[in-house]
Amino acid sequence: MVFFILFLAAFAVADRGLAPKLGIDLQGGTRVTLIPIGQPDEQDLRLAQDIIRDRVDGLGVAGTSVVIEGSNIVLTVPGEDSSQARDLGTTSQLTIRPVLEVQPVAEGDVEPVDAAVGDREAVARAVEEALEVRQGDPEELIQRLPEFRCPEREITAGFEDQSQALIACGEGAKYVLGPVPLLVGEPEDGERLDGQQIVKDSVSSGFSQQAGQNEVSFRFNAGPGQQGSATWSRLTQEYLQRQIAILLDGEVISAPVVQGVTPVGSATSITGSFTMDEAATLAGNLRFGALPISFEDPNVDNVPASLGLASLEAGLLAGAIGFLLVLVYTVLYYRLLGVIAFFSLVISFLVTYVMLVFLGYTVDYSLDLAGVAGLIIGIGMTADSYVVFFERIKDELRDGHRFRSAVPRAWKSASRTIITGNVVSLIGAVVLYLLATGEVRGFAFTLALSTVMDVLVAFTVLWPLVYLASTKPLFTKPWANGLGRMESLRADSAERRRHEQDAEKDGSDPGSERGRGVSATVRGPDGRPTDPGPASPGVTMILPRRDDSEEEGR
């Protein structure tokens, strides 16, 4: 019934038949590791994870998982088309600053930036050094601008002081930008105009016939107590016929000249030299919000689909070999009982497989190669539980019990051993899952799942089938159950037990040669039996048996 219910549940939620979701190491894809700059707290990490997951759903990147591993966020995108995964971790912190000075930048005239990927202290020092040069008094920055070389990649996003002027690059130019405008009615240290005031539902992207470029359109909030649109309207009025820079993650993506005042509540468009896909990505990032933390350049690992297929075939081959070896061993050693054990093992595997399918479409679990290894090891552990039961049956046969009575006696003690052993394995798997990261967690998960299914099937399938088999004459035959040698030992044990019972009836010590005594006939000097009377031809005496050590002592 459990298997039938799980089967129906998995079939109901699966959209690709009863096939589990596979990780990128089995079907190919991309793994993107986002390493935060600095030391973010757990709340910011959780918020960043939720925002990236919303971006994934909004962009329609199917099968992508977003998990936190330590202080990193890892995106996995199965399949061949994973180009969008690289952009999902951009911070998308949109800020608006007025342009104070602008100068062109020659193509290729950039300042190299050391990678320092994964070295948090080195990245933090690089950001601090860059801000010392690029941030400060506007007049000093304007004098410094001609000698300034734009970095080949932006590293200051999210760390600049919005109340100070800033040197930024983009659009083939370098700019000195004024502070980010304060929202209307805010004090000097209050909230400033940025992407947080964008109305998410207003964000759209497409090709602008008027501008002849791709554009992203949005509007700032204008409800009660919301001053985003009013602040933008005031800014366009102050900087009419002047440039206003729109920055994304510290880089200028557009610096249009304000041609007219934008009324409160009206939409604003960003145009630039970006493609349609880049415009859609930008729109999605603005729609779902800016990340609360910034990341280094992502670590990207690509797994070809052909390599994933080879890994899957290798895992299936290893599992098939494991099943075959268990079948051969159990059938040769336990005969028909081995067939019952193998049938139970198949049921255990099928229940585990259906659970993996169900979890794949309910909690987005993806089976990876490490998970396949956990399943294969689970096969051996499950078979080991069955061996414990059968070997305990042998012990009961040695004690003189017949096969039919030995089975329930053996299960009573073997079931406790099976539970204890599996609980130990389950604890190890849970601890490994909680402490490990990445693929090791997949191994721990499938190992724990197969352990639970082992106990379930042992109690609901194996034990009832073996008990029913013990009531059938066929299974009591030594050639059928593989316990022939145990039957001879059982007969010897039963014979010994009968002798002990007979000795107990005689009042002697059971099981002891001394308790049985020695009979003797009393004879006279001539060697003939003494005849005390006509009723008896001789006298028979029962003498206690003494050990050889006692005789020597005497």
C-alpha positions as CSV (number, residue, x, y, z in Angstrom):
1,M,0.0,0.0,0.0
2,V,2.8,2.4,0.8
3,F,4.5,1.6,-2.5
4,F,1.2,2.1,-4.4
5,I,0.5,5.4,-2.7
6,L,4.0,6.7,-3.4
7,F,3.8,5.5,-7.0
8,L,0.5,7.4,-7.6
9,A,1.9,10.5,-5.8
10,A,5.1,10.5,-8.0
11,F,3.1,9.9,-11.2
12,A,0.8,12.8,-10.3
13,V,3.6,15.4,-9.8
14,A,6.1,14.2,-12.4
15,D,5.9,15.9,-15.8
16,R,8.5,13.7,-17.6
17,G,7.1,10.3,-16.6
18,L,8.7,8.4,-13.7
19,A,12.1,9.8,-14.3
20,P,14.0,11.5,-11.5
21,K,15.5,15.0,-11.9
22,L,19.2,14.6,-12.6
23,G,22.0,16.9,-11.4
24,I,24.4,18.6,-13.8
25,D,27.0,15.8,-13.4
26,L,24.5,13.3,-14.9
27,Q,22.9,15.4,-17.7
28,G,25.4,18.2,-18.2
29,G,25.0,21.9,-17.5
30,T,26.6,24.7,-15.5
31,R,27.5,25.3,-11.9
32,V,28.0,28.9,-10.9
33,T,29.6,29.7,-7.5
34,L,29.0,33.2,-6.2
35,I,31.5,34.3,-3.6
36,P,30.5,37.3,-1.5
37,I,32.8,40.3,-1.1
38,G,33.3,40.7,2.7
39,Q,31.6,38.8,5.4
40,P,27.8,38.9,4.9
41,D,25.5,37.8,7.7
42,E,23.1,34.9,7.3
43,Q,20.0,37.1,6.8
44,D,21.6,38.9,3.8
45,L,22.6,35.5,2.4
46,R,19.0,34.2,2.7
47,L,17.6,37.4,1.1
48,A,20.1,37.1,-1.8
49,Q,19.1,33.5,-2.3
50,D,15.4,34.4,-2.4
51,I,16.0,37.2,-4.9
52,I,18.2,35.0,-7.2
53,R,15.5,32.3,-7.0
54,D,12.9,34.8,-8.0
55,R,15.1,35.9,-10.9
56,V,15.4,32.3,-12.0
57,D,11.6,31.8,-12.0
58,G,11.1,35.1,-13.8
59,L,13.6,34.3,-16.5
60,G,12.2,30.8,-17.0
61,V,15.5,29.0,-16.5
62,A,14.1,25.5,-15.9
63,G,15.7,23.1,-13.5
64,T,18.0,25.6,-11.8
65,S,18.7,25.2,-8.1
66,V,19.9,27.9,-5.8
67,V,21.5,26.7,-2.5
68,I,23.7,28.3,0.2
69,E,27.0,26.4,0.8
70,G,28.8,27.9,3.7
71,S,29.0,31.6,2.9
72,N,28.7,31.1,-0.9
73,I,25.6,30.8,-3.1
74,V,25.7,28.1,-5.7
75,L,23.5,28.0,-8.8
76,T,23.2,24.8,-10.8
77,V,21.6,24.9,-14.3
78,P,21.1,21.4,-15.9
79,G,21.0,21.1,-19.7
80,E,23.0,22.6,-22.5
81,D,21.6,26.2,-22.6
82,S,22.9,27.8,-19.4
83,S,24.1,31.2,-20.7
84,Q,21.7,33.1,-18.5
85,A,23.1,31.5,-15.3
86,R,26.1,33.7,-15.4
87,D,24.0,36.8,-15.1
88,L,21.7,35.6,-12.3
89,G,24.1,36.6,-9.6
90,T,24.7,40.2,-10.6
91,T,23.8,42.5,-7.7
92,S,21.7,44.8,-9.9
93,Q,22.1,47.8,-7.6
94,L,20.7,50.6,-9.7
95,T,21.7,54.1,-8.6
96,I,21.2,57.5,-10.2
97,R,23.8,60.3,-10.1
98,P,24.1,63.7,-11.9
99,V,27.0,64.0,-14.2
100,L,29.6,66.7,-13.2
101,E,32.3,65.9,-15.7
102,V,32.8,63.5,-18.6
103,Q,35.8,62.5,-20.7
104,P,36.1,59.9,-23.5
105,V,38.1,56.7,-23.0
106,A,40.2,55.2,-25.7
107,E,39.3,51.7,-26.6
108,G,41.5,49.2,-24.8
109,D,42.8,51.8,-22.4
110,V,41.9,49.9,-19.2
111,E,43.6,49.2,-15.9
112,P,44.0,45.4,-15.2
113,V,42.4,44.2,-12.0
114,D,43.9,41.2,-10.1
115,A,41.5,38.3,-9.9
116,A,41.9,37.3,-6.2
117,V,38.9,35.0,-6.6
118,G,38.0,33.4,-3.3
119,D,40.5,35.5,-1.2
120,R,38.1,37.7,0.7
121,E,40.8,39.8,2.4
122,A,42.5,40.5,-0.9
123,V,39.3,41.6,-2.5
124,A,38.4,43.8,0.4
125,R,41.8,45.5,0.3
126,A,41.4,46.1,-3.5
127,V,37.9,47.6,-3.0
128,E,39.2,49.9,-0.3
129,E,42.2,51.1,-2.4
130,A,40.0,51.8,-5.4
131,L,37.5,53.9,-3.4
132,E,40.4,56.0,-2.0
133,V,41.1,57.1,-5.5
134,R,37.6,57.2,-7.0
135,Q,35.6,58.8,-4.2
136,G,35.8,62.1,-2.4
137,D,35.5,65.9,-3.1
138,P,34.1,66.7,-6.6
139,E,36.7,69.3,-7.4
140,E,39.6,66.9,-6.6
141,L,38.0,64.1,-8.6
142,I,37.6,66.4,-11.6
143,Q,41.3,67.3,-11.5
144,R,42.2,63.6,-11.1
145,L,39.9,62.5,-14.0
146,P,42.3,63.0,-17.0
147,E,44.9,60.6,-15.5
148,F,42.4,58.1,-14.3
149,R,42.2,54.7,-16.1
150,C,39.0,52.7,-16.0
151,P,39.3,49.2,-14.5
152,E,38.7,46.3,-16.7
153,R,36.0,45.1,-14.3
154,E,34.0,46.9,-11.7
155,I,34.7,45.9,-8.1
156,T,33.3,48.8,-6.0
157,A,29.6,48.1,-6.6
158,G,27.6,48.4,-3.4
159,F,30.6,49.7,-1.3
160,E,30.7,53.3,-2.4
161,D,29.4,56.1,-0.2
162,Q,26.3,57.5,-1.9
163,S,26.7,60.8,-0.2
164,Q,30.0,61.5,-1.9
165,A,31.0,62.2,-5.5
166,L,32.4,59.2,-7.5
167,I,34.4,58.4,-10.6
168,A,32.7,55.8,-12.7
169,C,33.1,54.4,-16.2
170,G,30.9,53.0,-18.9
171,E,29.5,53.8,-22.3
172,G,33.0,54.5,-23.6
173,A,33.6,57.3,-21.2
174,K,34.7,58.1,-17.7
175,Y,32.6,60.4,-15.4
176,V,32.7,62.4,-12.3
177,L,29.3,61.9,-10.7
178,G,27.6,63.8,-7.9
179,P,26.1,62.3,-4.8
180,V,23.0,60.1,-5.2
181,P,19.9,62.5,-4.7
182,L,18.1,62.4,-1.4
183,L,14.5,61.5,-1.5
184,V,12.1,64.4,-1.1
185,G,11.7,65.3,2.6
186,E,14.6,63.1,3.8
187,P,17.4,64.5,6.1
188,E,21.1,64.5,5.0
189,D,21.6,60.9,6.3
190,G,18.3,59.7,5.0
191,E,17.2,57.4,2.2
192,R,18.4,58.1,-1.4
193,L,17.0,57.4,-4.8
194,D,17.9,54.0,-6.1
195,G,16.4,50.8,-7.5
196,Q,14.5,50.1,-4.3
197,Q,11.9,52.8,-5.3
198,I,11.1,51.2,-8.7
199,V,7.6,49.7,-9.0
200,K,8.4,46.1,-9.9
201,D,5.3,45.5,-12.0
202,S,6.2,48.5,-14.2
203,V,9.5,47.1,-15.5
204,S,9.5,46.0,-19.1
205,S,12.0,45.6,-21.9
206,G,11.9,45.7,-25.7
207,F,13.1,47.6,-28.8
208,S,12.4,51.3,-29.0
209,Q,11.5,52.5,-32.5
210,Q,12.0,56.1,-31.4
211,A,15.5,55.6,-30.0
212,G,16.5,52.9,-32.4
213,Q,17.9,50.9,-29.4
214,N,16.8,48.3,-27.0
215,E,15.4,49.8,-23.8
216,V,14.2,49.0,-20.3
217,S,11.2,51.0,-19.1
218,F,10.1,51.5,-15.5
219,R,8.7,54.1,-13.2
220,F,9.4,55.1,-9.6
221,N,6.8,54.7,-6.8
222,A,4.4,57.6,-6.3
223,G,2.0,56.4,-3.6
224,P,1.3,57.8,-0.1
225,G,4.6,58.2,1.7
226,Q,6.5,57.2,-1.4
227,Q,8.8,59.9,-2.9
228,G,10.7,58.0,-5.6
229,S,8.8,59.5,-8.6
230,A,8.7,63.0,-7.0
231,T,12.5,62.9,-6.4
232,W,13.1,61.8,-10.0
233,S,10.8,64.6,-11.3
234,R,12.7,67.2,-9.2
235,L,16.0,65.8,-10.5
236,T,15.0,66.1,-14.2
237,Q,13.9,69.7,-13.5
238,E,17.2,70.6,-11.9
239,Y,19.4,69.0,-14.6
240,L,17.3,69.9,-17.6
241,Q,19.5,69.8,-20.7
242,R,22.2,68.1,-18.7
243,Q,23.3,64.5,-18.3
244,I,22.1,62.2,-15.6
245,A,23.9,58.9,-15.2
246,I,22.1,55.6,-14.5
247,L,24.5,53.1,-12.9
248,L,24.0,49.3,-12.5
249,D,26.4,47.7,-10.0
250,G,28.7,50.7,-10.1
251,E,29.0,50.9,-13.9
252,V,27.4,53.6,-16.0
253,I,24.9,51.9,-18.4
254,S,23.3,55.1,-19.7
255,A,23.9,58.8,-19.3
256,P,21.1,60.5,-21.2
257,V,20.7,64.3,-21.6
258,V,17.4,65.3,-19.9
259,Q,15.2,66.7,-22.6
260,G,12.2,67.5,-20.5
261,V,10.9,67.3,-17.0
262,T,9.3,63.9,-16.2
263,P,5.9,64.3,-14.5
264,V,5.4,62.5,-11.2
265,G,4.2,59.0,-11.8
266,S,5.4,58.8,-15.4
267,A,7.7,56.1,-16.8
268,T,11.4,56.3,-17.4
269,S,13.4,54.5,-20.0
270,I,17.0,53.3,-20.0
271,T,18.6,52.9,-23.5
272,G,22.0,51.7,-24.3
273,S,24.2,49.4,-26.4
274,F,22.8,46.2,-24.9
275,T,21.2,43.3,-26.7
276,M,17.7,42.1,-26.4
277,D,18.7,39.3,-24.0
278,E,20.8,41.7,-21.9
279,A,17.8,44.1,-21.7
280,A,15.5,41.2,-20.6
281,T,18.1,40.2,-18.0
282,L,18.4,43.7,-16.7
283,A,14.6,44.1,-16.6
284,G,14.3,40.9,-14.6
285,N,17.0,41.9,-12.1
286,L,15.3,45.3,-11.6
287,R,11.9,43.7,-11.2
288,F,12.9,41.3,-8.5
289,G,15.2,43.7,-6.6
290,A,18.8,44.3,-5.9
291,L,20.9,41.9,-4.0
292,P,21.8,43.0,-0.5
293,I,25.4,41.9,-1.0
294,S,28.0,42.1,-3.8
295,F,29.9,39.1,-5.3
296,E,33.2,38.6,-6.9
297,D,33.4,37.4,-10.5
298,P,31.6,34.0,-10.4
299,N,33.4,30.6,-10.6
300,V,31.8,28.8,-13.5
301,D,32.1,25.1,-14.1
302,N,30.8,23.6,-17.3
303,V,29.9,19.9,-17.6
304,P,29.3,18.7,-21.2
305,A,26.1,16.7,-21.7
306,S,28.2,13.9,-23.1
307,L,30.2,13.6,-19.9
308,G,27.1,13.6,-17.9
309,L,25.7,10.8,-20.0
310,A,28.8,8.8,-19.5
311,S,28.6,9.3,-15.7
312,L,25.0,8.2,-15.7
313,E,25.8,5.0,-17.7
314,A,28.6,4.2,-15.4
315,G,26.4,4.7,-12.3
316,L,23.7,2.5,-13.8
317,L,26.2,-0.2,-14.7
318,A,27.7,-0.2,-11.2
319,G,24.2,-0.5,-9.7
320,A,23.3,-3.4,-12.1
321,I,26.6,-5.2,-11.1
322,G,25.8,-4.7,-7.5
323,F,22.3,-6.2,-7.9
324,L,23.6,-9.2,-9.8
325,L,26.3,-10.0,-7.2
326,V,23.8,-9.8,-4.4
327,L,21.4,-12.1,-6.3
328,V,24.1,-14.7,-7.0
329,Y,25.3,-14.7,-3.4
330,T,21.9,-15.0,-1.8
331,V,20.6,-17.7,-4.2
332,L,23.7,-19.8,-3.9
333,Y,23.9,-19.4,-0.1
334,Y,20.2,-19.3,0.9
335,R,18.5,-20.9,-2.1
336,L,14.8,-20.1,-2.0
337,L,15.2,-17.8,1.0
338,G,17.7,-15.9,-1.1
339,V,15.0,-15.4,-3.8
340,I,12.8,-13.9,-1.1
341,A,15.6,-11.7,0.0
342,F,16.3,-10.5,-3.5
343,F,12.6,-9.8,-4.1
344,S,12.6,-7.7,-0.9
345,L,15.7,-5.9,-2.1
346,V,14.0,-5.0,-5.4
347,I,11.0,-3.7,-3.6
348,S,13.3,-1.6,-1.4
349,F,15.0,-0.1,-4.4
350,L,11.7,0.6,-6.2
351,V,10.3,2.4,-3.2
352,T,13.5,4.5,-2.9
353,Y,13.4,5.3,-6.6
354,V,9.8,6.4,-6.5
355,M,10.6,8.6,-3.5
356,L,13.5,10.2,-5.5
357,V,11.1,11.0,-8.4
358,F,8.5,12.4,-5.9
359,L,11.1,14.6,-4.1
360,G,12.5,15.8,-7.5
361,Y,9.2,17.4,-8.4
362,T,8.1,18.6,-4.9
363,V,11.3,19.9,-3.3
364,D,13.4,20.2,-6.4
365,Y,15.8,17.4,-5.5
366,S,18.2,16.4,-8.3
367,L,20.0,13.0,-8.3
368,D,23.7,13.4,-8.9
369,L,26.5,10.8,-9.3
370,A,27.3,11.0,-5.5
371,G,23.6,10.2,-4.9
372,V,23.9,7.1,-7.2
373,A,26.9,6.0,-5.1
374,G,24.7,6.3,-1.9
375,L,22.0,4.1,-3.5
376,I,24.5,1.4,-4.5
377,I,26.0,1.3,-0.9
378,G,22.4,1.2,0.4
379,I,21.9,-2.0,-1.6
380,G,24.7,-3.6,0.2
381,M,23.5,-2.4,3.6
382,T,20.0,-3.6,2.9
383,A,21.2,-7.1,1.9
384,D,23.3,-7.1,5.1
385,S,20.1,-6.7,7.2
386,Y,18.6,-9.8,5.5
387,V,21.8,-11.8,6.1
388,V,21.5,-10.9,9.8
389,F,18.0,-12.4,9.9
390,F,19.0,-15.6,8.1
391,E,22.1,-16.1,10.2
392,R,20.0,-15.8,13.3
393,I,17.7,-18.5,11.9
394,K,20.8,-20.7,11.8
395,D,21.5,-20.0,15.5
396,E,18.1,-21.1,16.4
397,L,18.5,-24.3,14.4
398,R,21.7,-25.1,16.2
399,D,19.8,-24.8,19.5
400,G,17.5,-27.6,18.3
401,H,14.4,-25.7,17.1
402,R,12.7,-26.7,13.9
403,F,12.7,-24.4,11.0
404,R,9.1,-23.3,11.5
405,S,9.6,-22.3,15.1
406,A,13.2,-21.0,14.5
407,V,11.9,-18.2,12.1
408,P,9.8,-16.2,14.6
409,R,12.4,-16.7,17.3
410,A,15.2,-15.5,15.0
411,W,13.2,-12.4,13.9
412,K,12.6,-11.4,17.5
413,S,16.3,-10.9,18.1
414,A,17.3,-10.0,14.5
415,S,14.8,-7.2,14.2
416,R,16.5,-5.4,17.1
417,T,19.8,-5.8,15.5
418,I,18.5,-4.5,12.2
419,I,17.0,-1.4,13.8
420,T,20.1,-0.7,15.8
421,G,22.4,-1.0,12.8
422,N,20.2,1.1,10.6
423,V,19.8,3.8,13.2
424,V,23.6,4.1,13.5
425,S,23.9,4.4,9.7
426,L,21.0,6.9,9.7
427,I,22.7,9.1,12.3
428,G,26.0,9.0,10.3
429,A,24.2,10.0,7.1
430,V,22.3,12.9,8.8
431,V,25.5,14.2,10.4
432,L,27.3,14.0,7.1
433,Y,24.4,15.8,5.3
434,L,24.4,18.6,7.9
435,L,28.1,19.2,7.9
436,A,29.0,18.5,4.3
437,T,28.4,20.7,1.2
438,G,27.9,20.1,-2.5
439,E,27.9,16.6,-3.9
440,V,28.7,14.9,-0.6
441,R,25.2,16.0,0.6
442,G,23.7,14.1,-2.3
443,F,25.5,10.9,-1.1
444,A,24.4,11.4,2.5
445,F,20.8,12.0,1.4
446,T,20.3,8.9,-0.7
447,L,22.2,6.8,1.9
448,A,19.7,8.0,4.6
449,L,16.7,7.5,2.4
450,S,17.8,3.9,1.5
451,T,18.4,3.2,5.2
452,V,14.8,4.2,6.1
453,M,13.4,2.2,3.2
454,D,15.5,-0.8,4.4
455,V,13.8,-0.8,7.8
456,L,10.4,-0.3,6.2
457,V,10.7,-3.2,3.7
458,A,12.4,-5.5,6.2
459,F,9.4,-5.2,8.5
460,T,6.6,-5.1,5.9
461,V,7.9,-7.4,3.2
462,L,10.8,-9.6,4.2
463,W,9.6,-10.8,7.6
464,P,6.1,-11.6,6.5
465,L,7.3,-13.5,3.4
466,V,9.8,-15.6,5.3
467,Y,7.3,-16.3,8.0
468,L,4.8,-17.5,5.4
469,A,7.5,-19.5,3.8
470,S,8.3,-21.3,7.1
471,T,4.7,-22.7,7.1
472,K,5.2,-24.4,3.7
473,P,6.7,-27.9,3.6
474,L,8.8,-26.9,0.5
475,F,10.8,-24.4,2.5
476,T,11.6,-26.8,5.3
477,K,13.6,-29.0,3.0
478,P,17.4,-28.4,3.3
479,W,17.9,-28.2,-0.4
480,A,15.3,-25.4,-0.6
481,N,16.5,-23.2,2.3
482,G,20.2,-23.9,2.1
483,L,20.3,-24.9,5.8
484,G,21.1,-28.6,5.4
485,R,24.2,-28.5,7.7
486,M,22.2,-26.6,10.3
487,E,19.6,-29.4,10.1
488,S,22.2,-32.0,11.1
489,L,23.4,-29.8,14.0
490,R,19.8,-29.3,15.0
491,A,19.3,-33.1,15.1
492,D,22.4,-33.5,17.3
493,S,21.2,-30.7,19.6
494,A,17.7,-32.3,19.8
495,E,19.2,-35.6,20.7
496,R,21.4,-34.0,23.4
497,R,18.3,-32.3,24.8
498,R,16.4,-35.6,25.0
499,H,19.3,-37.1,27.1
500,E,19.2,-34.1,29.4
501,Q,15.5,-34.4,29.9
502,D,15.8,-38.2,30.6
503,A,18.5,-37.4,33.2
504,E,16.3,-34.8,34.8
505,K,13.6,-37.5,35.2
506,D,16.1,-39.8,37.0
507,G,16.9,-37.0,39.4
508,S,20.5,-36.6,38.3
509,D,22.3,-33.5,37.1
510,P,21.2,-33.0,33.5
511,G,23.9,-32.7,30.9
512,S,26.6,-34.2,33.1
513,E,28.4,-37.5,32.8
514,R,28.8,-37.6,36.6
515,G,25.1,-37.4,37.1
516,R,24.4,-40.6,35.2
517,G,26.4,-42.9,37.6
518,V,27.9,-46.3,37.1
519,S,26.3,-49.7,37.6
520,A,28.3,-52.6,39.2
521,T,27.6,-56.2,40.2
522,V,29.0,-57.5,43.6
523,R,30.9,-60.8,43.2
524,G,32.3,-63.2,45.8
525,P,35.9,-64.4,46.2
526,D,35.4,-67.1,43.7
527,G,34.3,-64.6,41.0
528,R,30.7,-65.7,41.1
529,P,28.0,-63.1,41.8
530,T,27.0,-63.0,45.4
531,D,23.6,-64.5,45.9
532,P,21.9,-62.9,48.9
533,G,18.8,-64.8,48.4
534,P,16.5,-66.7,46.0
535,A,14.9,-63.5,44.8
536,S,18.1,-62.2,43.2
537,P,21.0,-63.9,41.4
538,G,23.3,-61.0,42.4
539,V,23.5,-57.5,43.8
540,T,23.7,-54.5,41.5
541,M,24.9,-51.2,43.0
542,I,24.7,-47.8,41.4
543,L,27.9,-45.9,42.2
544,P,28.5,-42.2,41.4
545,R,31.0,-41.5,38.6
546,R,34.1,-39.7,39.7
547,D,36.4,-37.7,37.5
548,D,39.8,-39.0,36.7
549,S,41.3,-36.2,38.9
550,E,39.3,-37.5,41.9
551,E,40.5,-41.1,41.3
552,E,44.1,-39.9,41.2
553,G,43.6,-38.0,44.4
554,R,42.4,-41.1,46.1
